Amino acid sequence: MAFLRPLVLFALFLVVLYAVLSVWLRLRERRRLSREWRNGDQLVDEDIFVDEGMAAYDHSLRKRLLWLVIVGPMAGLLVLLYVLNVS
């Protein structure tokens, strides 16, 4: 059970990292959509254009792959702990 404390601390670090990356990527996507609207034909209001783009971003593969920030290192750490304790 001595490995539980570092595992929990590592998980908390990864959750904070995920939150920061998620906010940063959403702001970056919002800026990109706003810039695209300014450079385009401007057929619709900017708020509507950005909201529709953000709705599409919420269902994108990029948003889903962000979970690998948590899952990948945690899986690697668990495999490492298992190998070190079994051998």
Chimera marker file (.cmm) of the C-alpha trace (Angstrom):
<marker_set name="trace">
<marker id="1" x="0.000" y="0.000" z="0.000" r="1" g="1" b="0" radius="0.5"/>
<marker id="2" x="3.017" y="2.288" z="0.055" r="1" g="1" b="0" radius="0.5"/>
<marker id="3" x="2.592" y="2.892" z="-3.674" r="1" g="1" b="0" radius="0.5"/>
<marker id="4" x="-0.883" y="4.372" z="-3.161" r="1" g="1" b="0" radius="0.5"/>
<marker id="5" x="0.244" y="7.849" z="-2.040" r="1" g="1" b="0" radius="0.5"/>
<marker id="6" x="2.499" y="8.532" z="-5.062" r="1" g="1" b="0" radius="0.5"/>
<marker id="7" x="-0.175" y="7.084" z="-7.337" r="1" g="1" b="0" radius="0.5"/>
<marker id="8" x="-2.820" y="9.466" z="-5.969" r="1" g="1" b="0" radius="0.5"/>
<marker id="9" x="-0.461" y="12.451" z="-6.157" r="1" g="1" b="0" radius="0.5"/>
<marker id="10" x="0.469" y="11.548" z="-9.730" r="1" g="1" b="0" radius="0.5"/>
<marker id="11" x="-3.222" y="11.215" z="-10.624" r="1" g="1" b="0" radius="0.5"/>
<marker id="12" x="-3.962" y="14.642" z="-9.127" r="1" g="1" b="0" radius="0.5"/>
<marker id="13" x="-1.083" y="16.154" z="-11.085" r="1" g="1" b="0" radius="0.5"/>
<marker id="14" x="-2.421" y="14.607" z="-14.304" r="1" g="1" b="0" radius="0.5"/>
<marker id="15" x="-5.950" y="15.882" z="-13.630" r="1" g="1" b="0" radius="0.5"/>
<marker id="16" x="-4.632" y="19.415" z="-13.111" r="1" g="1" b="0" radius="0.5"/>
<marker id="17" x="-2.550" y="19.109" z="-16.280" r="1" g="1" b="0" radius="0.5"/>
<marker id="18" x="-5.637" y="17.874" z="-18.177" r="1" g="1" b="0" radius="0.5"/>
<marker id="19" x="-7.702" y="20.820" z="-16.918" r="1" g="1" b="0" radius="0.5"/>
<marker id="20" x="-5.063" y="23.364" z="-17.902" r="1" g="1" b="0" radius="0.5"/>
<marker id="21" x="-4.607" y="21.822" z="-21.350" r="1" g="1" b="0" radius="0.5"/>
<marker id="22" x="-8.361" y="21.603" z="-21.867" r="1" g="1" b="0" radius="0.5"/>
<marker id="23" x="-8.889" y="25.297" z="-21.079" r="1" g="1" b="0" radius="0.5"/>
<marker id="24" x="-5.896" y="26.312" z="-23.178" r="1" g="1" b="0" radius="0.5"/>
<marker id="25" x="-7.023" y="24.269" z="-26.209" r="1" g="1" b="0" radius="0.5"/>
<marker id="26" x="-10.593" y="25.606" z="-25.948" r="1" g="1" b="0" radius="0.5"/>
<marker id="27" x="-9.325" y="29.200" z="-25.861" r="1" g="1" b="0" radius="0.5"/>
<marker id="28" x="-7.040" y="28.501" z="-28.801" r="1" g="1" b="0" radius="0.5"/>
<marker id="29" x="-9.892" y="26.996" z="-30.820" r="1" g="1" b="0" radius="0.5"/>
<marker id="30" x="-12.159" y="29.933" z="-29.964" r="1" g="1" b="0" radius="0.5"/>
<marker id="31" x="-9.473" y="32.386" z="-31.152" r="1" g="1" b="0" radius="0.5"/>
<marker id="32" x="-8.985" y="30.377" z="-34.353" r="1" g="1" b="0" radius="0.5"/>
<marker id="33" x="-12.720" y="30.432" z="-35.077" r="1" g="1" b="0" radius="0.5"/>
<marker id="34" x="-12.920" y="34.154" z="-34.398" r="1" g="1" b="0" radius="0.5"/>
<marker id="35" x="-9.988" y="34.787" z="-36.734" r="1" g="1" b="0" radius="0.5"/>
<marker id="36" x="-11.588" y="32.558" z="-39.378" r="1" g="1" b="0" radius="0.5"/>
<marker id="37" x="-14.836" y="34.530" z="-39.104" r="1" g="1" b="0" radius="0.5"/>
<marker id="38" x="-13.010" y="37.852" z="-39.538" r="1" g="1" b="0" radius="0.5"/>
<marker id="39" x="-11.158" y="36.563" z="-42.620" r="1" g="1" b="0" radius="0.5"/>
<marker id="40" x="-14.282" y="34.958" z="-44.137" r="1" g="1" b="0" radius="0.5"/>
<marker id="41" x="-17.491" y="36.223" z="-45.719" r="1" g="1" b="0" radius="0.5"/>
<marker id="42" x="-19.185" y="37.046" z="-42.377" r="1" g="1" b="0" radius="0.5"/>
<marker id="43" x="-22.563" y="35.676" z="-43.453" r="1" g="1" b="0" radius="0.5"/>
<marker id="44" x="-23.626" y="34.972" z="-39.856" r="1" g="1" b="0" radius="0.5"/>
<marker id="45" x="-23.010" y="36.689" z="-36.544" r="1" g="1" b="0" radius="0.5"/>
<marker id="46" x="-19.610" y="35.989" z="-34.977" r="1" g="1" b="0" radius="0.5"/>
<marker id="47" x="-21.107" y="34.591" z="-31.759" r="1" g="1" b="0" radius="0.5"/>
<marker id="48" x="-23.220" y="32.077" z="-33.689" r="1" g="1" b="0" radius="0.5"/>
<marker id="49" x="-20.254" y="31.062" z="-35.840" r="1" g="1" b="0" radius="0.5"/>
<marker id="50" x="-17.988" y="30.563" z="-32.830" r="1" g="1" b="0" radius="0.5"/>
<marker id="51" x="-20.680" y="28.698" z="-30.839" r="1" g="1" b="0" radius="0.5"/>
<marker id="52" x="-21.308" y="26.284" z="-33.726" r="1" g="1" b="0" radius="0.5"/>
<marker id="53" x="-17.574" y="25.762" z="-34.156" r="1" g="1" b="0" radius="0.5"/>
<marker id="54" x="-17.114" y="25.087" z="-30.445" r="1" g="1" b="0" radius="0.5"/>
<marker id="55" x="-20.002" y="22.590" z="-30.531" r="1" g="1" b="0" radius="0.5"/>
<marker id="56" x="-18.206" y="20.789" z="-33.366" r="1" g="1" b="0" radius="0.5"/>
<marker id="57" x="-14.944" y="20.935" z="-31.367" r="1" g="1" b="0" radius="0.5"/>
<marker id="58" x="-16.649" y="19.338" z="-28.356" r="1" g="1" b="0" radius="0.5"/>
<marker id="59" x="-17.343" y="16.239" z="-30.484" r="1" g="1" b="0" radius="0.5"/>
<marker id="60" x="-13.991" y="16.177" z="-32.259" r="1" g="1" b="0" radius="0.5"/>
<marker id="61" x="-11.264" y="13.575" z="-32.038" r="1" g="1" b="0" radius="0.5"/>
<marker id="62" x="-8.824" y="16.182" z="-30.691" r="1" g="1" b="0" radius="0.5"/>
<marker id="63" x="-11.024" y="16.726" z="-27.640" r="1" g="1" b="0" radius="0.5"/>
<marker id="64" x="-11.289" y="12.972" z="-27.025" r="1" g="1" b="0" radius="0.5"/>
<marker id="65" x="-7.561" y="12.377" z="-27.450" r="1" g="1" b="0" radius="0.5"/>
<marker id="66" x="-6.919" y="14.827" z="-24.632" r="1" g="1" b="0" radius="0.5"/>
<marker id="67" x="-7.950" y="12.060" z="-22.204" r="1" g="1" b="0" radius="0.5"/>
<marker id="68" x="-4.716" y="10.302" z="-23.130" r="1" g="1" b="0" radius="0.5"/>
<marker id="69" x="-2.970" y="12.887" z="-20.939" r="1" g="1" b="0" radius="0.5"/>
<marker id="70" x="-4.438" y="11.040" z="-17.952" r="1" g="1" b="0" radius="0.5"/>
<marker id="71" x="-4.844" y="7.492" z="-19.246" r="1" g="1" b="0" radius="0.5"/>
<marker id="72" x="-1.415" y="7.049" z="-20.870" r="1" g="1" b="0" radius="0.5"/>
<marker id="73" x="0.871" y="7.977" z="-17.981" r="1" g="1" b="0" radius="0.5"/>
<marker id="74" x="-1.372" y="6.265" z="-15.415" r="1" g="1" b="0" radius="0.5"/>
<marker id="75" x="-1.340" y="3.040" z="-17.416" r="1" g="1" b="0" radius="0.5"/>
<marker id="76" x="2.425" y="3.273" z="-17.801" r="1" g="1" b="0" radius="0.5"/>
<marker id="77" x="2.906" y="3.870" z="-14.092" r="1" g="1" b="0" radius="0.5"/>
<marker id="78" x="0.619" y="0.974" z="-13.158" r="1" g="1" b="0" radius="0.5"/>
<marker id="79" x="2.470" y="-1.371" z="-15.525" r="1" g="1" b="0" radius="0.5"/>
<marker id="80" x="5.793" y="-0.202" z="-14.091" r="1" g="1" b="0" radius="0.5"/>
<marker id="81" x="4.606" y="-0.778" z="-10.511" r="1" g="1" b="0" radius="0.5"/>
<marker id="82" x="3.277" y="-4.204" z="-11.426" r="1" g="1" b="0" radius="0.5"/>
<marker id="83" x="6.519" y="-5.262" z="-13.129" r="1" g="1" b="0" radius="0.5"/>
<marker id="84" x="8.654" y="-4.001" z="-10.262" r="1" g="1" b="0" radius="0.5"/>
<marker id="85" x="6.539" y="-5.747" z="-7.611" r="1" g="1" b="0" radius="0.5"/>
<marker id="86" x="6.171" y="-9.053" z="-9.419" r="1" g="1" b="0" radius="0.5"/>
<marker id="87" x="9.754" y="-9.575" z="-10.504" r="1" g="1" b="0" radius="0.5"/>
<link id1="1" id2="2" r="1" g="1" b="0" radius="0.2"/>
<link id1="2" id2="3" r="1" g="1" b="0" radius="0.2"/>
<link id1="3" id2="4" r="1" g="1" b="0" radius="0.2"/>
<link id1="4" id2="5" r="1" g="1" b="0" radius="0.2"/>
<link id1="5" id2="6" r="1" g="1" b="0" radius="0.2"/>
<link id1="6" id2="7" r="1" g="1" b="0" radius="0.2"/>
<link id1="7" id2="8" r="1" g="1" b="0" radius="0.2"/>
<link id1="8" id2="9" r="1" g="1" b="0" radius="0.2"/>
<link id1="9" id2="10" r="1" g="1" b="0" radius="0.2"/>
<link id1="10" id2="11" r="1" g="1" b="0" radius="0.2"/>
<link id1="11" id2="12" r="1" g="1" b="0" radius="0.2"/>
<link id1="12" id2="13" r="1" g="1" b="0" radius="0.2"/>
<link id1="13" id2="14" r="1" g="1" b="0" radius="0.2"/>
<link id1="14" id2="15" r="1" g="1" b="0" radius="0.2"/>
<link id1="15" id2="16" r="1" g="1" b="0" radius="0.2"/>
<link id1="16" id2="17" r="1" g="1" b="0" radius="0.2"/>
<link id1="17" id2="18" r="1" g="1" b="0" radius="0.2"/>
<link id1="18" id2="19" r="1" g="1" b="0" radius="0.2"/>
<link id1="19" id2="20" r="1" g="1" b="0" radius="0.2"/>
<link id1="20" id2="21" r="1" g="1" b="0" radius="0.2"/>
<link id1="21" id2="22" r="1" g="1" b="0" radius="0.2"/>
<link id1="22" id2="23" r="1" g="1" b="0" radius="0.2"/>
<link id1="23" id2="24" r="1" g="1" b="0" radius="0.2"/>
<link id1="24" id2="25" r="1" g="1" b="0" radius="0.2"/>
<link id1="25" id2="26" r="1" g="1" b="0" radius="0.2"/>
<link id1="26" id2="27" r="1" g="1" b="0" radius="0.2"/>
<link id1="27" id2="28" r="1" g="1" b="0" radius="0.2"/>
<link id1="28" id2="29" r="1" g="1" b="0" radius="0.2"/>
<link id1="29" id2="30" r="1" g="1" b="0" radius="0.2"/>
<link id1="30" id2="31" r="1" g="1" b="0" radius="0.2"/>
<link id1="31" id2="32" r="1" g="1" b="0" radius="0.2"/>
<link id1="32" id2="33" r="1" g="1" b="0" radius="0.2"/>
<link id1="33" id2="34" r="1" g="1" b="0" radius="0.2"/>
<link id1="34" id2="35" r="1" g="1" b="0" radius="0.2"/>
<link id1="35" id2="36" r="1" g="1" b="0" radius="0.2"/>
<link id1="36" id2="37" r="1" g="1" b="0" radius="0.2"/>
<link id1="37" id2="38" r="1" g="1" b="0" radius="0.2"/>
<link id1="38" id2="39" r="1" g="1" b="0" radius="0.2"/>
<link id1="39" id2="40" r="1" g="1" b="0" radius="0.2"/>
<link id1="40" id2="41" r="1" g="1" b="0" radius="0.2"/>
<link id1="41" id2="42" r="1" g="1" b="0" radius="0.2"/>
<link id1="42" id2="43" r="1" g="1" b="0" radius="0.2"/>
<link id1="43" id2="44" r="1" g="1" b="0" radius="0.2"/>
<link id1="44" id2="45" r="1" g="1" b="0" radius="0.2"/>
<link id1="45" id2="46" r="1" g="1" b="0" radius="0.2"/>
<link id1="46" id2="47" r="1" g="1" b="0" radius="0.2"/>
<link id1="47" id2="48" r="1" g="1" b="0" radius="0.2"/>
<link id1="48" id2="49" r="1" g="1" b="0" radius="0.2"/>
<link id1="49" id2="50" r="1" g="1" b="0" radius="0.2"/>
<link id1="50" id2="51" r="1" g="1" b="0" radius="0.2"/>
<link id1="51" id2="52" r="1" g="1" b="0" radius="0.2"/>
<link id1="52" id2="53" r="1" g="1" b="0" radius="0.2"/>
<link id1="53" id2="54" r="1" g="1" b="0" radius="0.2"/>
<link id1="54" id2="55" r="1" g="1" b="0" radius="0.2"/>
<link id1="55" id2="56" r="1" g="1" b="0" radius="0.2"/>
<link id1="56" id2="57" r="1" g="1" b="0" radius="0.2"/>
<link id1="57" id2="58" r="1" g="1" b="0" radius="0.2"/>
<link id1="58" id2="59" r="1" g="1" b="0" radius="0.2"/>
<link id1="59" id2="60" r="1" g="1" b="0" radius="0.2"/>
<link id1="60" id2="61" r="1" g="1" b="0" radius="0.2"/>
<link id1="61" id2="62" r="1" g="1" b="0" radius="0.2"/>
<link id1="62" id2="63" r="1" g="1" b="0" radius="0.2"/>
<link id1="63" id2="64" r="1" g="1" b="0" radius="0.2"/>
<link id1="64" id2="65" r="1" g="1" b="0" radius="0.2"/>
<link id1="65" id2="66" r="1" g="1" b="0" radius="0.2"/>
<link id1="66" id2="67" r="1" g="1" b="0" radius="0.2"/>
<link id1="67" id2="68" r="1" g="1" b="0" radius="0.2"/>
<link id1="68" id2="69" r="1" g="1" b="0" radius="0.2"/>
<link id1="69" id2="70" r="1" g="1" b="0" radius="0.2"/>
<link id1="70" id2="71" r="1" g="1" b="0" radius="0.2"/>
<link id1="71" id2="72" r="1" g="1" b="0" radius="0.2"/>
<link id1="72" id2="73" r="1" g="1" b="0" radius="0.2"/>
<link id1="73" id2="74" r="1" g="1" b="0" radius="0.2"/>
<link id1="74" id2="75" r="1" g="1" b="0" radius="0.2"/>
<link id1="75" id2="76" r="1" g="1" b="0" radius="0.2"/>
<link id1="76" id2="77" r="1" g="1" b="0" radius="0.2"/>
<link id1="77" id2="78" r="1" g="1" b="0" radius="0.2"/>
<link id1="78" id2="79" r="1" g="1" b="0" radius="0.2"/>
<link id1="79" id2="80" r="1" g="1" b="0" radius="0.2"/>
<link id1="80" id2="81" r="1" g="1" b="0" radius="0.2"/>
<link id1="81" id2="82" r="1" g="1" b="0" radius="0.2"/>
<link id1="82" id2="83" r="1" g="1" b="0" radius="0.2"/>
<link id1="83" id2="84" r="1" g="1" b="0" radius="0.2"/>
<link id1="84" id2="85" r="1" g="1" b="0" radius="0.2"/>
<link id1="85" id2="86" r="1" g="1" b="0" radius="0.2"/>
<link id1="86" id2="87" r="1" g="1" b="0" radius="0.2"/>
</marker_set>
